[in-house]
Amino acid sequence: MHLPENLRSLLKKPLGILIPDYEVTRSSVSSKIPKNAFVITVGDATTEKMISFGLSPSLQIVDSLEKRNKRDLPGGYVKTILECANPAAEITEQSISTIKQAFTMSAPVRIIVSGEEDLLVLPVAVHAPDNSVILYGQPNEGLVLVQVTEEVRNKAKSIMSLMV
């Protein structure tokens, strides 16, 4: 599935609450995550920041890029590593099946994406278990925290259905 140009503005609006960069602290983030939540991070900087806060995400989706520049993968303990290909502005069937597979494995699981992981927030929202929280970066603005609800799942499905 490819993201058409006319949908790009729709995705600039956060799927959840935006915590401005200057307010992103361990306590501001952890206070918004329910106890026993399944924590999912999408993005290298977001994953690295949560690990530095001592919040080990159950699922981490990274691509060794930050603002299109090559970087090292985040540190931290990972039990299982999966890989998939996902070109920029796309969501591949392979990435969707890898995400579904990750949810069946013992955490923490890291998916290393060859390509770009940004849009994978959408299939993650669709397939994440109940009681999940997704964290991802909003470039130059802050951290988006999404409590996965039926409404969020439906919105993600709707956006994906508009992709070609």
C-alpha positions in Angstrom: 0.0 0.0 0.0 1.3 3.4 -1.0 0.5 6.7 0.8 -0.9 9.1 -1.8 0.2 12.7 -1.6 -3.3 13.9 -0.6 -3.2 11.8 2.6 0.1 13.2 3.9 -1.5 16.2 5.7 -4.0 13.8 7.4 -1.1 11.9 9.0 0.5 15.1 10.4 -2.3 15.1 13.0 -1.2 12.9 15.9 -3.3 9.7 16.5 -3.1 10.3 20.2 -2.0 13.0 22.7 1.1 15.0 21.8 3.6 15.6 24.6 5.7 18.6 23.6 9.5 17.9 23.4 10.2 20.1 26.4 7.7 18.1 28.6 9.0 14.6 27.6 10.3 13.2 30.9 10.2 9.8 32.5 7.4 10.9 34.9 5.3 12.7 32.2 5.4 9.7 30.0 5.0 6.9 32.6 2.1 8.8 34.3 0.1 8.5 31.1 0.8 4.7 30.6 -1.6 2.4 32.4 -0.2 -0.2 34.7 0.5 -3.5 32.8 0.1 -1.8 29.4 1.7 -3.5 26.4 4.1 -0.7 25.4 5.0 -0.3 21.7 7.5 2.2 20.3 7.8 3.1 16.7 11.1 5.0 15.8 14.7 4.8 16.9 14.8 8.0 19.0 11.5 7.1 20.7 12.7 3.6 21.5 16.0 4.9 22.7 14.4 7.5 24.9 11.9 5.0 26.5 14.8 2.6 27.2 16.8 5.5 28.8 13.7 6.2 31.0 13.8 2.5 32.2 10.6 1.7 30.2 11.4 -1.3 28.2 8.9 -1.4 25.3 7.4 -4.9 24.6 7.6 -4.2 20.9 10.1 -1.9 19.3 10.0 -0.9 15.6 13.2 0.7 14.3 15.0 1.4 11.0 18.4 2.7 12.0 17.4 6.2 10.7 16.6 9.4 12.5 15.2 12.3 10.4 16.5 10.3 7.3 20.0 10.1 8.7 21.8 6.8 9.5 22.2 6.1 13.2 23.0 3.2 15.5 20.2 1.0 16.7 19.0 1.7 20.2 20.6 -0.4 23.0 18.7 -2.3 25.6 17.7 -6.0 26.0 15.7 -7.6 23.2 14.6 -11.2 23.3 13.6 -11.6 19.7 14.6 -9.7 16.6 12.5 -9.8 13.4 13.2 -8.1 10.1 11.0 -6.8 7.3 11.2 -4.5 4.3 9.0 -1.4 4.1 9.9 1.4 1.6 9.2 5.0 2.5 5.6 6.1 2.2 4.4 2.5 2.1 3.0 -0.3 4.2 4.0 -3.7 2.8 2.2 -7.0 3.4 5.5 -8.3 4.8 5.6 -5.6 7.4 2.0 -6.3 8.4 2.6 -10.0 8.8 5.8 -9.3 10.8 3.9 -7.1 13.1 1.2 -9.7 13.6 4.0 -12.3 14.3 5.7 -10.0 16.8 2.5 -9.9 18.9 2.6 -13.7 19.3 6.2 -13.8 20.6 7.7 -13.3 24.1 8.6 -9.7 24.7 10.6 -7.7 24.2 10.6 -8.0 20.4 12.3 -5.7 18.1 11.4 -5.3 14.4 14.2 -3.9 12.3 12.8 -2.3 9.2 14.8 -2.1 6.0 13.3 1.1 4.6 11.1 3.3 6.8 9.0 2.5 9.8 7.0 5.7 10.2 3.7 4.5 8.7 3.8 1.2 10.6 2.1 3.0 13.5 -1.1 2.3 11.5 -1.0 -1.5 11.2 0.4 -1.6 14.8 -2.7 0.3 16.0 -5.0 -2.2 14.1 -3.3 -5.4 15.4 -2.1 -4.4 18.8 -3.5 -6.3 21.8 -6.0 -4.6 24.1 -4.3 -2.5 26.8 -1.6 -1.3 24.3 0.0 2.1 24.2 1.9 3.2 21.1 4.6 5.8 21.4 6.1 7.6 18.4 7.8 10.8 17.6 6.2 13.8 15.9 9.2 15.4 14.2 10.3 18.7 15.7 7.2 18.7 18.0 7.3 15.9 20.6 6.2 12.5 21.5 2.8 11.0 20.6 1.2 8.6 23.1 -1.7 6.6 21.7 -3.9 4.4 23.9 -5.2 1.7 21.5 -9.0 1.8 21.6 -11.6 0.6 19.1 -11.8 4.2 17.8 -8.1 4.3 17.2 -8.2 0.9 15.5 -11.0 2.1 13.2 -9.2 5.4 12.4 -6.0 3.4 11.4 -8.1 1.0 9.3 -9.8 3.9 7.6 -6.5 5.6 6.7 -5.0 2.3 5.5 -8.1 1.7 3.3 -7.5 5.1 1.6 -3.9 4.0 0.6 -3.4 2.6 -2.9 
